[in-house]
Every structure is written in structure tokens, then in C-alpha cells.
């Protein structure tokens, strides 16, 4: 894969295209990328339609979990959604915060920001704001958010440790996050690791599960809990774009697993970071 900036530009370009795709195309692929499957629908995405605040126009079927369902959002909270897309999780979060709270969606794709702002305007929400920005350098002051949520986005960020440090920075002491993401157990075949489509598809950019959780712990978060975990099975008609028949069989027998996990963690109420302590 290329440099961090080249990766970001590739993801931005791909998600600008994905913003214009229909929900069915996104759901039958890996986060809208890597081609569509005729074997499996909803490869990664989960059903939001039963959640209060759901808006069909904002649902692009790009997630891999339901983080807002587990996020323990209260009335009056300030919630930040990372990689907010067309606004789906923001509008669900807004239902939980009520009119006294505020929701800030952050995305670095102009097409997504435009789509989300249009949706918020149609809904008449004046306490939902969408900001153009980088997750590794959020356009938010320190110690502002009560809750941070994100759905299948951190795997797209080149510097995941810096992104987690930014989450720590913007959360208030005692605040928490609930994040759904893709992680690995085992090693992906090289052709999948190096495929740009599978990076944009939230697969090849994923970390090992233990490494992912260790970054969260080393950053200074406490009470780390996996709220939900499920395997993600990439169908053969997508794998065959990158692997031969024999390689697909070997991959399936290798023990490598791709998982969606929803992780909860808290920023300590009293946070004191000393040099070399590992926190941000």
C-alpha cells in the first residue's frame, strides 16, 4: 500500500463514489467497495430500521455494527460521530440526546458532508452539525464530548493510534465511546492485503484484534468491554476477484478470521498523563 496521504486520498475518492451509490449496492459489497456479491446481502451492515431516530435517506448500509444502540447516550449529551457519512448514526444519536443535546458528525469526504447536511436540513434538526475534518486531527476542542461513536471507520485510518488519541482528547473526563469496527485474527492473503478496493472495503486496513484493544488500553482508556462480536464472511464471488480457487480454499482453512466488534471504553474521570505513561 502507498503512503498515509495516498491512502487517505484513495479512501476519499472511493467514498465520494460510494456516496452516490444506492443502499443495495453498498450492502452487497464490503463497505461499498470490492464489487457486489450475488451470494450474500448485508455482508457487513446491520439493520438500523428498528432504532428510534432512523432515517432511510441517511442509511447507506456502510457500517458493520450498531454502535449507537450500545452507546449509553443520555438527554443533553454532546455526541461526536466519526466518519459520519450521510448522517445515519448522528440522527439516531440525536433522538437519544433530545433537543437539549448536540451531535457533531465528522467526515473528510465532501460528498458525504453535503449529503448529511441536506438530510439534516430536511429533518429540521438545528442541533446536528457536520464538520469537514480528519479523524487523526479532529476539528473539535479538547474535553468536549460526553460520547463518541463510530461505525466501521477506524479501520480506514492509516494512523489508528493517533485516531484513538484524538478520541481520548475530545472526550470529557468520565466520557466514553462505543465504536464498531473490523478486526482480524490471523493473516490475510497478500493479494487481499494489497488491494486498494479491500482497504476501502474495511478489510485489508483492519488491525489484529489484540493489537486494536491494546492501543485503546495504552491510550489510557479504562473499563474496556466488547459489547458485541460477529464473524464477517466474505463470499466467494468477491474473494475470486483476488484469489484463485485453491487460494480461496487455503484461506478458508487457514483459521484467519475477520470480525466486527463493538467496543466500549471510558476516559478516566481524573486523567493525569505523565511522560512515558502511554496515554495521550
N, C-alpha and C positions, 0 to 999 in steps of 0.2 A: 504494500500500500504506500501511498505517497506521504508527503509531509502533512502536519496537522492542518495547515491552512488549505492545502489542496483537498484534504478530506472534507473539511468544512464546506468548501465551495462545491464539491461533488454532492454532498448531502443537501445543501441549499438548492442546488439546481434540480435535483431529483424531487425534493419535496415541493418545489414550485410546480412541477408537473403533476405530482400526486394531488395537490390542492384542486386541480381541475378534473381529476378522475371521479367516477361515481363510487358510491359506497361498496357496491357489489365487487367491483374490480379490486379495491383495496382489501376487502375481507378475504377474497380468494387468492391472495398473494401474501408474501411476507412483508407486512407493514407497507403495502402498496408497491413493493419492488420485487424484482426477481422473476417476474412473469406470473400469470394466473394459473391456478390449478383447476382442473375439471374433476378431480377426485375428491377434494375436500373444500368445504366452505367454512369460513371463520377459522383459518389456520391459527391465528393468534388472538384475534379480538374477542371480547366478551359482550354479552347483551346488556346494554345500558337502559333499555326501554322501560324497565320497571322502576327505575330510580326517579324520585321526585326531582324536578328541575330539568329533566331530559328534554333536549330539543333536537329533532331529527335533522334539521338543516346543518347543525354543528357536528353531527356524528359522521366522521369519515372512516370509521372502522379501522383506525390505525393503532389502537392500543393493544396491550397484552394482559390487561387486568382491569380491576375496578378500584383504583386507589381511593377515590373519594368516598366509596362505600365504607371504607375502613378508617377514614382519616380523623374521626372524632372531632369534627368541626362543630363549633358552638355558635350561637347567635352573637353577633357583634365581632366575630373574629376577622382578622386580616389574613387572607389566604393567598399564597402565590402558587401558580401552576406553571411548571417548567415545560417548555415545548407545548404551548397551549393550542397549537393547530387552529381549527375553526371555532374553538371555544367550548367544546363539549364538557370537559371536566370543570371549566370555570362556571358554567351555568348550573351544573349540579351543585357545585360548592356554594354558589350564590343562594340557592334555595336554603342551604343549611345556615349560612351566615345571616340571612334575612336582610332587610333594608338597612339595618344599623351596622352591618359589616361591610367589608370591601374585598374584592377579588382582583388580583393583578395577574394577567397572563403574560408570559414572556416567550417570544419566539423570534428566531433570526431569519425567517423566510417572509419576505414582503407579501407574497400572495396569501399566505396563511393569516398574517396580521390583518390584511384588507378584508378577508372573508370573515374573520372573527368580529371585527368592528362592525361590519354590515349586519351580522347576526345580532349583536348586542343592541344596535340601533333599532332593528325591527322589533326586538323584545322590549324596548324602552327601559333598559337597565342603565341607570346612571352611576351605579356603584361597582361596575365591572369595567376594568381598564386593560387595554392590551398595549404592551410596550415592545418595541423592537429591541432585541438585545441578545447577548451571548450568555449562555448558562455559566461559562467559565469566568465571566465578568458581568454580573447582573447589574442592570440599571436600577438598583434599589439600595437605600441606605442600610447600614448595619442595625441589627436588633429591631426589625420592624414587624416581621411576620409571626403570627401565632401558629400557623400551619403551612407547610409546603407539601404540595402533591406533584406527581409527575407520572406519566403513563408511557412506558416504553420509549424513553428518550435518552437517558444517561448512556445507554449502550452506543449511541451515535456520537457522543462527545469524545474527542481524542484524549483529553487530559481529565480522566474521571476523578482523580484525587483532587484536582483543583476545583472541579464542579461540586464535589461533596464539601470542600472547604467553604465554598461560596454559600451553600445551603446553611452551613453552620453559622456563617457570618450574618446572614439576613434574618435568621430566626431570633426571636426574643429569648432570653434565658428562661428555661421552662417550656419553650415551644417544642414542637415535634413535626416529624414528616411521616408521610405514608407514600411510598413510591413503588410502582410496579415496573419491573424491568426484566430483561432476558439475561440469563447467566448460563455458563457451561459447566459440565463435569466431564473432563476428558478433552481430547484434542480433535478439532475439525480437520477434514482433509484439506490439503494445501490449496487446491483449486477453489474451495469454498472460502477459505481464509483470505484469499487474494482477490476475490470477485467483488467489484465495486457495488454491483446490484445486491449482493448478500450483506454488504456493510450497510447500505441504505435500508435493507430489509431487516435490520435489527438482529442479525445473526452473527456475522463474522467479526463485528466490533465488540461483542459481548466478552466480559471477563469470566474467569473461573469463579465459581460460586464462593469458595473460601476467600479468595482474594478480594472479591466485592465486599463481603461482610467485614473483612479485616480493615479495609480502607475506612469504612464507616466507624469502626471501633477506634482506629488510630487517630481519626479526626477529632475525637473527643465526645462522640455521642454515647449515650447510655440507654439501658432498657431496650436493647435491640431485639426485635421479635420478627420472625417470618409469619406474617398474617395469613398468607395463602401461597401454595406452591402447586404448579401443574406442569406436566411434561408438554413440550411442543414437538409435534411430529411433522417434519417436512415431507410432503407427499412426493412419490416417485416422479411424477411428471414435472416437478420443479428440480429435484435432485439431478435428473438426467440431463439437464442443461449444463451441468458442471461435472458430472461423474459418469463413467461407463457403468454398464450393468454389473460387472464384477466389483467395481469400486463401491457401488451402492450397497451390494450385499456385505462387503467388508465393513463399510461404515455402520450398517445396522447391527453387525455382530461385534463391533469394537467396544461396546459399553459406553461410548460417548453419549451424553445426554444434553439436550437443550431444554431449559426450564424457564417458565415465567414465575417470578417470585414477587410477592408484595411485602415490602419490608417497612416496619415501623421503628422509629428511634426518636429519642428525646435529647434536646440540648440541656445540659445541667442547669438548674435554677441559679446556681452560683458558679460561674465559669471563670476559672483562673488558669491561664495558659502560661507556662514557664518555657524559656528557650529549651528546645530539645525534647519537649514533652510529647510531641507528635500531633498536638491539636493546632488549629489554625489561628 
